[in-house]
Amino acid sequence: MLHVFFKYVVEKHGTPDKSTPLNSHELQNIRQVFPENLVGFYQEYGRCVLRQGRLQMCHPMDLQKILKLVLKSDSDISHENSYAFAYFSFGDIYFYNNRYGCGSIELLTGKIFNNDLTSSAETSPLIGHTVFMPFSLSDESLDLTDHLGKALFKKATNKYGELNIGECFGFVPALGLGGEIRY
């Protein structure tokens, strides 16, 4: 059943632009790692493209190798109990950790963020509600700005077309190899 928050997201931003349902095996896997409110969204829409391509839902296994690579040496947030559920058009990954809730990985800058990990407060019993975070972001927050401070999403979609399920925009050469955030 679709959680009231996700009903609001669909009312505000429309149904996903593109979607592919999850099979029964994939749904069973996510029931073991995600809170029920997120599972309901997966049951309804599966892998999907939201907000004209700014945000995508993925199955946790789609990005598990990336989480393993990024989090393998992290003593607090392990890749063994962290699962990707969404990413934005320029690659930031949103994950759910069964101890600390929702976090994000900025692949372009190498930053990892998790509010419950850095907060002095005890982990909330409503930790499952943290999965709402990426869906609450504004269109501007789900964009990237170039070296001049100009938004890139519309420019990239005009030049390269709309993103399909499983795609995101990147830079050539990669930023880590000397590339720049330029259009």
Buried (B, 14 or more C-beta within 10 A) or exposed (E): EBBEBBBEBBEEBEEBBBBBBBEEEBBEBBEEBBBEBBBBBBBBBBBBBBBBBBBBBBBBEBBBEBBEEBBEEEEEBBBEEBBBBBBBBBBBBBBBBBBBBBBBBBBBEEEBEBBBBEEEEEEBEEBBBBBBBBBEBEBEEBBBEEEEEEBBBEEBBEEEEEBEBEBBBBBEEEBEEEEEBEE
